Amino acid sequence: MDLNSILSLLKDQNLQIPHPQQPAPINVDQQQQQQQQQQQQQQQQQQQASIDSILPTGLNLFNIRPDIINQVRQEYLTKKAEDDKLKNATTITPEVLVAISNLVKETDLIQVLKKCKERQDKKEKELHSHRESIKKRYKKQRDNLMAKELIGVKCNPNELKELDREMKRELHRMDLQILKDMDGEVRYLQQEFVRLNVPLFKVSNEPSDIKLQRKILFILQDMI
């Protein structure tokens, strides 16, 4: 039976070929509500997981009164809110000072500060020594040229000027290296303080951030 015969048979029997159903239109408002509900459920699950993590392993919550569980949950959420507030602080407040004081008592913050200061002092001495060695080397070359002139040896009159230009170029490169290395030391200190959750500290080279961090360092240095 060919295709035309089949179509004729279907027509005689009043059969209709089913058409694929069109998908129902998506309600944007319902979709947004569902997404918000999913986000809220995820946040609640994360908060519950965080609370469960601070409870002893194997503890059966069914044996604890609901009011005690709610109290623990509220204390945890309050502390978390305070921690988030300190983490997002943009100025030195009494809360920031209290947090720093507690860190000094409860962590090795002062020891970390001493270690960072020792690293920085050592790096500064090394870089200064290297810079001075460059100046001494060019001074020696300059003295040799002037000594030759004193004993009557003819020298290129532009040789001294070229020597000075070379020294300035090399010192400029050295100064750029000093800035790069010292920025690395600042970044190392920031990373160490971030690890200890020191307020106002983050890895940044923004002048406003550096200014606040220096104020905190001045306060800590008075405690050493």
Buried (B, 14 or more C-beta within 10 A) or exposed (E): EEEEEEEEEEEEEEEEEEEEEEEEEEEEEEEEEEEEEEEEEEEEEEBEEEBEEEEEEEEEEEEEEEEEEEEBBEEBEEEEEEEEBBEEBEEBBEEBEEBBEEBBEEBEBBEBBBBBBEBBEEBBEEBEEEBEEBEEEBEEBBEEBEEEEEEEEEEEEEEBEEBEEEBEEBBEEBEEEBEEBBEEBBEBBBEBBEEBBBBBBEEBEEEEBEEBBEEBBEBBEEEE
